[in-house]
Amino acid sequence: MTTDQNTILIDENLRLRKAVDELSVLNDLARVISSAMTLDAVIENVVKKSVKAVRGQQGMITLVDEEVPTEMKTLIRTQNSTSDHQQFHLNQNILGWMMINKKPMMTNDLSSDPRFTGVWTDGEIRSILCVPLLAKNKLIGILAVFNKSEGNGFTEDDKRLLSILATQSAQVLETTRLYQQEQSLKVIQEQVRLAAVIQNDLLPKKFPTISGYEIVGKSIPAQQVGGDYFDFIPLNKTEMAICVGDVSGKGFPASLLMANLQATLRGQSMVTTSPKQCINHSNKLLFESTSSEKFATLFYGILDWEEHKFQFCNAGQDPPLHISHIGDQKRLSTGGIVLGIMDSFPYEEEAIPLSPNDMIVIYTDGVTEAMNSRQEMFGEENLTSLLMQHHDLTATEVMDTITAKLKAHIGDHTQYDDITIVVIKRKL
């Protein structure tokens, strides 16, 4: 065998050995990541195998969202076991270059690379090999390995092998991420469902049965949980507190504040039968227990069915409408500002008589501000006209009429705010 033939044979053996090693790495990675159940586990295995395959000092994966370029999550999962260097980080310029070009990037002398002149990096980074993680041509992340631990730096073979590893890993990463998101969403949906059940349990299960009166209430949340509230609180043998509130915000935060408000009101109603005192105390407690941007509007009234009197205090709520038996109308606005924005306020109260066939309708702004597809609100004037036209109906019929008209007005348009209505009617 000639010297040239021997050299060719040695080179071929080396090439075949390298190919076998690469296939072994790829097979090992496929086996390991296919058995990993969590995104963190997949990432850890991909980085660990990548660092070992190209003999780097450290490796990392940065997950990115092309739709929100500023949303980047860097995950450093491994480094060479003999290295005592601090963990390295990709500079934003390098990340930006990768996101724009979406192709492998290799440099064995970062300080003199004209693409990254003036780039500052954390730690003693000499060489970097970065490859994109592409799933269906979408950039989902960047795999980077730092500082070749032997030789003169990363090679074209290293770049080719790391690119193959990235191609093999990207879809598994994306599938695992989507699965994890789906599982998280299921947990959130179940939490929302339970919150809706709990919140629904806080609302009255049945309407008050009072001789000579009919009282009904309804709350329709814009989301599964909401911030509107109504309650009927028995005070003594002849009096009952009737409350309608609307806390700031929507969803979970609003529902928590609503539950807090309900507990506060029920506690205060045990202490005093004066609407303004109850509102005063509740305002102070809410102010002390919530942040400055949280507040609530509240209408608190006390029905005395023996004296046929309704005493109330309105803390920033849309003024309820009192329609008398002769068709007169009055807005119940006496009270003060919304709850929770000032430590104290001189709230006022007022009492009105209730004659047979008188009606009071209390509602939140989700009624008058209900929007249709033409961006037209239902409006106070429309509500007032509707109530004046149907004030001879029973409380239940009035409630059904209002909700039917609201539903027809909103149509297929999204309901953006909670809707709550309470109707009080003195019978003939």
Buried (B, 14 or more C-beta within 10 A) or exposed (E): EEEEEEEEEEEEEEEEEEEEEBEEBBEBBBEBBEEBEEBEBBBBBBBBBBBBBBBBBBBBBBBBBEEEEEEBEBBBBBBBEEBEBEEBBBBEBBBEBBBEEBEBBBBBEBEEBEEBEEBEBEEEBBBBBBBBBBBEEBBBBBBBBBBBBEEEBBBEEBBEBBBBBBBBBBBBBBEBBEEBEEEEEEEEEEEBEEBBEEBEEEBBEEBBEBEEBBBBBBBBBBBBBBBBBBBBBEBEEEBBBBBBBBBBBBBBBBBBBBBBBBEBBEEBBEEBBBBBBBBBBBBBBBBEEBEEEBBBBBBBBBBBBEEBBBBBBBBBBBBBBBBBBEEEEEEBBBBBBBBBBEEEBEBEBBBBEBEEBBBBBBBBBBBBBBBBEEEEBBBBEBBBEBBEEBBBBBBBBBBBBBBEBBEEBBEEBEBEBBBBBBBBBBEE
